[in-house]
Amino acid sequence: MNIAETEVRSIIVAKTCGCKDSKKIAYAFTDQYHSLCLGKRDVIMAEIDACERLLKYAQDESDRRVVEKEIAELRMALDLMP
């Protein structure tokens, strides 16, 4: 019996990109059909989850600061949503 799971737990993956002075976070959907049925709140929650996973593996201090700043900004945006 073959069992395949079609739902992916993490729908967004976060990566750091850029040089030392201007690092940013880039996001990518892991499965394209999710982009059609997600609301703004769902996308922000998925971005926070992706950043928290990325923070576990951040080895460079500058990467860590960028990810922590991004998480704070995403949480603030989530709080300001109606």
VENCORLIN-V680110 format. One record per helix or strand of 3 or more residues. SS is the DSSP state (a for helix, b for strand). FROM is the first residue (numbers start at 1). LEN is the number of residues. If there is no record, write none. Layout:
ss: <SS & SS>
from: <FROM & FROM>
len: <LEN & LEN>
This chain:
ss: <b & b & a & a & a>
from: <12 & 24 & 32 & 40 & 61>
len: <6 & 6 & 5 & 18 & 20>
